Amino acid sequence: MTNRARPNAAQGKVCVIGVDGATFDLIRPLAAQGRLPVFSRLLREGASGPLLTVPALNSAAAWSSFITGVNPGKHGIFDFYCPARDSYRIRFINGGDRHGESLWGLLSRENRRVGVINVPMTFPAEPVNGFMIAGLDAPGVSTPGFTHPPSLLEDVQREVGGYMLAPGMVGYMLAHREAQGLRQLEHCTKQRLASALHLIGTREWDFFMVVFSAVDSVQHCFWKYMDPASSGPTDEERRRFGDAIPNTYVAMDEAIGQIQQALPENTTLVVMSDHGAGPRHLAARQLNHWLASIGLLRFEPPRGGWQSALAAAVRAAYTRLERIPARRLKEFLVRIAPGVRDRVRSDFMVAGIDWAHTQAFADPVGSTVRLNLIGREPSGTVSPGKESEEVLALITQRLLECTDAATGEPAVEAVLRREDAYQGPYLAEAPELTIQWNRRVPVGRLAPSVTDMGDFPIEQYRAISGDHRPEGILLMAGPGVAPGRAIEGASIMDVFPTILGLMGVSVPAGLDGHLLGAAFAGDIADATTAAAGRPDETAQPEQHRYTSDEEEQIRERLRDLGYLE
């Protein structure tokens, strides 16, 4: 890459490539081995550094903070789902539930043409000044609102031979068809790359963005084959699949290189991830049993007789269904028995909790804890105010005292109260506590001993061996970017104002992110009017409430990506 003279910032184009889940922990060693020539060049000739994600460590909250430049307390998205009102079940949410103006909404108001492909939490597609293909919160490619304009999907499918939202990796893992799953993942990546290259070359744009999810998917499912500390895989499985994750990074390196070659000369390239990656902490699955062990949660007594036999039959049938990798068959089963799988899964998630004698409960996937609050939960037991503060203080203290049973290391680095993690008008919708596990060692079992990890869903749980970490990646290269410059202390919310600065668009007040001026050889602030107004905080995409069938499609996709058990 040549270090070209910086053009007028108002004329500069920006291309963002999102590599969901990418981590420098793997990129730097692979680059040093010569396997990632494009990443190596970007590290050498551009500016780079870790990108801190949001406390929730999930893609829904993280990408929404990128989209808006504010923390989840202001845009209202904390996960792919939220508690359903008057129930202990969950409701799935999408980009239409996000509050605040999007980056591409603001750029459209500034008469900049934008193109966006596959960014999570962008369904329904916004009527931007340009084009958009929604992300994984879309029920399917045929759902109205999947693209803007509606004719865009037909154009893409005609040119690249189809469009796949996600390959469904967990289904292949449970069916012991790992190799077939990897082929599907490769096909999905190639199809998305072809879509991006087609639209880059045939549509007008000033800002273009595409997100690839292959790295995140393969890390969730194949981490155990690469990790020598994992005791599960056989030597043969390690031989066959131990290079699946590195190979996926190599494929992404090639994809980034192809996109970069297709960009106009005055384009700044931004490569980023929404979070990092590492081994999964198995102890997360024990949280509700741990809460029971300290007297804050009670399970209902085991049922006997025909009820027990029926529950066992349902679990067995459900497990067989989970092993089916073919999504069309699953969709058929949903149609002939609407809502059955949803109810079964929700019931397993709460796992027979006796709510009348429970003060707090956990979301094991999100490593969060909510109070069973009077006036909010249907069978609340904890009063707001002094009692709730006492319960939260007890949980925090006891979690910080926990150690990993195998290593004796502290199991938990920190327990964040929601008011310390987030700020904004939607703070009350966040879980009361978010647990940050010890990142130095995988935490397998909490001590004092909690051995019962529950019965849902054991096989699916074993299929997911990788998880998220706080530090993603940020690399920038192009006009005005300082070669080899280290970016320090960057947050995912900082990318929004930095893109505006690169494009010569005024950076509004009211953002939580800050322009990363240190990444540039010169001062880009003179091309903007810093704090020259506010984003449109009343802006909100078109709302969409999922039907029961659409909810099941979303649930399947999130499960296949490791975001839901």
HELIX and SHEET records of a PDB file:
HELIX    1   1 ALA A    9  GLN A   11  5                                   3    
HELIX    2   2 PHE A   24  ALA A   32  1                                   9    
HELIX    3   3 PRO A   37  GLU A   45  1                                   9    
HELIX    4   4 SER A   59  THR A   68  1                                  10    
HELIX    5   5 PRO A   72  HIS A   75  1                                   4    
HELIX    6   6 GLY A   95  ASP A   97  5                                   3    
HELIX    7   7 LEU A  103  ARG A  109  1                                   7    
HELIX    8   8 LEU A  152  VAL A  160  1                                   9    
HELIX    9   9 MET A  169  LEU A  174  1                                   6    
HELIX   10  10 GLU A  178  THR A  202  1                                  25    
HELIX   11  11 ALA A  214  MET A  226  1                                  13    
HELIX   12  12 ASP A  235  PHE A  241  1                                   7    
HELIX   13  13 ALA A  244  ALA A  262  1                                  19    
HELIX   14  14 LEU A  282  GLN A  286  5                                   5    
HELIX   15  15 LEU A  287  SER A  293  1                                   7    
HELIX   16  16 GLY A  305  GLU A  322  1                                  18    
HELIX   17  17 ARG A  327  ILE A  336  1                                  10    
HELIX   18  18 VAL A  340  VAL A  350  1                                  11    
HELIX   19  19 TRP A  355  HIS A  357  5                                   3    
HELIX   20  20 LYS A  386  GLU A  401  1                                  16    
HELIX   21  21 ARG A  418  ALA A  421  1                                   4    
HELIX   22  22 LEU A  427  GLU A  429  5                                   3    
HELIX   23  23 ILE A  458  ALA A  463  1                                   6    
HELIX   24  24 ILE A  492  ASP A  494  5                                   3    
HELIX   25  25 VAL A  495  LEU A  502  1                                   8    
HELIX   26  26 GLY A  517  ALA A  519  5                                   3    
HELIX   27  27 ALA A  525  ALA A  527  5                                   3    
HELIX   28  28 SER A  548  ASP A  560  1                                  13    
SHEET    1   A 9 THR A 147  HIS A 148  0                                        
SHEET    2   A 9 GLY A 130  ALA A 134 -1                                        
SHEET    3   A 9 VAL A 114  VAL A 119  1                                        
SHEET    4   A 9 PHE A 207  PHE A 212  1                                        
SHEET    5   A 9 LYS A  13  VAL A  19  1                                        
SHEET    6   A 9 THR A 267  MET A 272  1                                        
SHEET    7   A 9 GLU A 471  ALA A 477 -1                                        
SHEET    8   A 9 ALA A  47  LEU A  52 -1                                        
SHEET    9   A 9 ALA A 490  SER A 491  1                                        
SHEET    1   B 2 TYR A  81  PRO A  83  0                                        
SHEET    2   B 2 ILE A  90  PHE A  92 -1                                        
SHEET    1   C 2 GLY A 276  PRO A 279  0                                        
SHEET    2   C 2 GLY A 466  ARG A 469 -1                                        
SHEET    1   D 4 ALA A 360  ASP A 363  0                                        
SHEET    2   D 4 THR A 368  LEU A 371 -1                                        
SHEET    3   D 4 LEU A 433  TRP A 437 -1                                        
SHEET    4   D 4 VAL A 412  ARG A 417 -1                                        
SHEET    1   E 2 THR A 403  ASP A 404  0                                        
SHEET    2   E 2 LEU A 446  ALA A 447 -1                                        
END                                                                             
